Amino acid sequence: MAAASSKAPSVELEVGDRTVRLSSPDRVYFSERGETKLDLAQYYLSVGPGIVNALRERPCMLHRFPKGVDGPKVHQKRLPAGAPPWVETVRLHFPRYGLHADELCVTELASVIWAVQMSTVEFHPWNSRRADTEKPDEWRIDLDPMPECPFDRVRRAALTTREILDELGAVGWPKTSGGSGLHVYVRVKPEWGFQDVRRAALAFAREVERRLPDDVTTTWWRRDRSPSDLFVDYNQNARDHTIAAAYSVRGNPRGTVSAPITWDEVSDVEPQDLTIATMPDRFARLGDLHAGIDDAVFDLAPLLEWAERDEHEGAVVPPESEADASA
């Protein structure tokens, strides 16, 4: 692997049997410690099996920062122009707008590094795969704290989440969000559409709220929540809603990572300690903590029964957006 040099405008990285050219390798992307674009690429190389496992065969939106994370962010659905022929895509349709987009579809690590060359910091995959993009195979539990919510509340909700998953016979795979929350992913059979997966996620969120009424809310409108509430964001399971993948770096000066953790770590994990500077050694020691996720598939039927029960008792399924609410 070539090293960055002030005399060279670019470097070439060997990624499997591909060669990826990285321009402006010395550009600082993360201002807190000074990591560069090349450091970002080397981070993704160091966690290669993990990031590919998280993104494999999924449509993926890119969050690009051409001037580094202190500069403007570009939300990129369509594959950036100039991709080599080996970079794969998947076509998505957006009937409401009469549009389509060919999004990145990672099948190998070289595609991730090429995206870094295009100034991508964050990878935000769909919870469905290319074989049938309308049938999610991943249920996402997003424990999303409001600004004054203490992290201990997030920890409690995560452990209660595990307790309920155990009762259902589901295996949850936790990770930090890279911000102030935690995520738990569950593999599901790709037999349901987005609306049903979202209904199931809402039914589960309501059960967490029942068990932790002083900590957790499923209140839909942000304006109606307390600044110290923890929102279980079931809407992350709606069509075209994405969150940062496992092992994705986040676009902040510290370069935090949405990092897989074990359930035993939930009680004392400090998300701000999991960064592009610390994760390579952690991955070398522990490997991909989500490696077995595809082998633990859950049937959503029990949760859909919970949803039907709640709706029969008068619970309302909120709209997916304010635009839907006013339509």
N, C-alpha and C positions, 0 to 999 in steps of 0.2 A: 504494500500500500504506500502510495506516495505521501510525502509530508507537505504540510502547508509551508509556503515560502513567500516572503514579500516580493521576491523576484519573479514568481510564477503566477499568472493570472488564474490558473485553475489547476486541479489535481484530478487524477483518474483513480477510481476505486474499483477494485476487482470484487464483484459480488456474485458468488457462484461462478457460472460460466459467462456472466455479463460484465461489461466494463461501463461504468457510469461516470461521466465527466461532471465534476463539481466546480462550478465557477464561484468566484469571490469567496474562497474557503476561509479567509481571515476576517470576514465581516462579523462583527460582534452581534450575536443574537440575544444574549441574556446578560443584562447589564449588571446584575448583582455580583457575579463572579467573573464575568467576561468570557463565557463560553461562546465559541464561534459557530459558524455554519458547519465547518468541518467537525467540530466537537459534536454537533447535533447528529450528523451522519454517523459518526463513530458510535454514538450512543445507540442508535437504532441497529447498527451492526451487532452491538454487544448483546442486545435482547432479541435478536432476529427471530428465533423460533417462537418467541412469545408474541411479538407484534404480528407476525404472519398468521399465527393461530387465531388471534383476535379478529383479524380482518379478512381471512380467507373466504373468497367467493361472495363477499358482501359488497353491495354498492357503498361507496365511501365518499362523503363530502370532505373537502380539504379546507383547513383554516391556514391561509398563507400569510406570511409576514415578510414582504420583500425587503424591508429595511431593518428587520429584527423586531422583537416583540414590543419594543417601545414605540414602534411606528404603526402605521395603519394596518388593519387586518382585512383580508379579502376572504369572503365566504365563497368557495368555489364548488359548485355542483358539477359542472361539466369538466371533463378532462382538459387540462391546459393544453394549448396548442404546442406542437413540436414534439409530441411523445414519440419515442421509437416504436417500431411495429410490434415489439414483443410486450409492450404494456397493454394489459387487457382491460376491457370496459364491460359495462352492462347498461342496457338502455332502460330508462325509467320513463313512465308516462304520467303526466299531471293533467287529468281530464278537466279539472276546474278551469285551467288556464289554456287548455289546448296546446300544451307544450310537451316536449320530451327533453331528456338530458342523458348523455352518455357519460356515466360516472366511472371513476377508477374502480377496478375490481381486482384486488390483490390476490395473486396466486403464487408469488415468489418474492423474496426479500428485495431483489433488485428494483422492483416497482416502488417499494417504500423509499429506497434511496434516491430513485429518480424524482419522486415527489418532493423529497428534501431539496434536491437540486432546484426544483421549482418553488422554493422558499416555504414549503409546507412544514409547519411545526406540529399542528394537531390533526389527528385522523378521527373522523366521526362516521363510523359505519352504521348502516341500517341494521335492524334486528331480523332481517330476512336475507336469504341467499339468492344467488343468480338463478338457480334452478326454478324457483318460483318466488319472485320478489313480493307477491301479495300474500304469502303465508309465512308469518314470522316463525322462527325456530328458537328465539331468545326472548324470554320475559325479563324485563329490567325493573328492578326495585331501586328507586332513586331516593335516598334519604337526604333531603335538601333543606338545610337550616336557613331560617331567616337571619337577618344581620346580627341580632343580639342573642341568638340561640347558642348556649354553651355546647362544646363538643362532647361533654359527658352525656348530654341528652341524645346525641347522635349514636354514641356507643350503646346506650341502653336500648334504643330502638333497633339497632343492628342485632343485638343479642336476642331481643324478642322476636325479630324477624326469623332468626335461626330456629327459635323454639317452635314457631308456627310451621315453618317449612318441615321441620322434623316430624311434626304431627301429621302433616300431609304426605310424608314419604318423599319429599322433594329435596334435592341437593342444591344448596346455594353456594355461589362462588363470589366471595367478597373482594372488593377493591376500594382503594381510596378514589375520590373523584379527581384528585389533583388540586382541589380547592378546599372547601370547608365541610364537605359532605362525604358520605360513603355510598357505594353502589353494591348491589348484590344481583348477580345474574343467575338465571335458571334456564337450562335447556328445556325446550318443549317440543312436542310433536308438531311438525308444520302442517297441521290439519285445520287451522282456524285463521280467519282473516284478522286484520288489525283491530277492527271494532270489538270483536270478541276477546282478543288478547287484552285490550285496554279495559274492557268490562271486568275481566278476571283480575287484572292488576288492581282495579279500584276496589273490588270485593276484598282482596287481600289487604289493601291499605286500610280499609275500614276496620278489619279485624285487629290490625296493629293499633289503630286509634282506640278501639274498645279496651284493649289491654293497658294502654298507656295514655289515658285521657288527659292527663296533665302535661304530657310531653309532646304529643303528636296530633296533627290535624290533617284532615283531607279537605278542608275548606277550599273551594275552587278559586275564588277571586282573591288575588294577592292583597287587595285593599282591606279585605275582611279578616286577614290573619294578624296575629300579634307579632311584633318584632322579635319575640323570643320563641316563636313556634318552630316546630320541625314539621315540614310538609313532606308527606310521602307522595312523590310526584309520579303518579300512575300515568300521566299524560305522555311520559317519555316512550310509551308503547304505541302511540298514535302513528299513523302512516307519515313518513317523511320527517319524523322527529328523531334526532340523533344525539348521542352523548359521546364524550371522548372514550376511545377504545382502551382496553387494558394495554398498558405500556405506552400509551400516547403521552408525549410531553404536553404540557399546557403552556399557553402563551402568556407567561408572566415573567418578570425579571429574574426570579429565582430558578425557573426551569423545573417546577415541580412535575411529578409524573402521576398519572392515574395508575396506581400500582396495585397489583394483586397482593393480597395478604392472606394469612391463615385466620381461621376463626379464633385461635388462641391469641392472636395479636390484636384483636379488636379492642380489648380492654386497655391497652397501653400504646397503641400506634400513635405516632405523631406525623400526620401527613406532610408537614412542611420539611420533614427530614428525608423524604423520598424524592430525590431529584435526579437530574441527568448526571450529577456528580457522584451520587451514592448508589444508584441502581445497577450499574454494570457489575460491581463486586457482589451485590446482593443476588443478582441473577446468576452469576458464576457459582455462587454457593448453593442456591436453592432451586435453580432451574425455573421453568414455567409453572407457577402455582396453579394455573388454569388448564394445565395440559390434559386433564381427564374430563373436561367439561362435556365433550361430545358423547361420552359414554354414560352420562347420567341424565336420561331424558324423562321428563315429567309429563303426565297427561293432565291437561287443564280442566278436564270435565268436573272435578270436585269444586274448583273455584267458580266455574260457570254456574254450578248449582247454588253456590253462595250468592252469586250475582242475581240470579233469579229470585232467591229468597228475599234479598234486600229490596229489589225492585217491586216485588209483590207487597212488601211492607211500606212502600211509598218512597223509597230512596230514588233519587233522580241521577241519571248519568249526565254529567255536565257536558257542554259542547267542547270540542277540541281546541277552539280558539275564540277570541272575542268576536272575530268576523262571523263565525258560525252562530254565535249567540245573537247577533244583531240581524242575521239574514232573514 
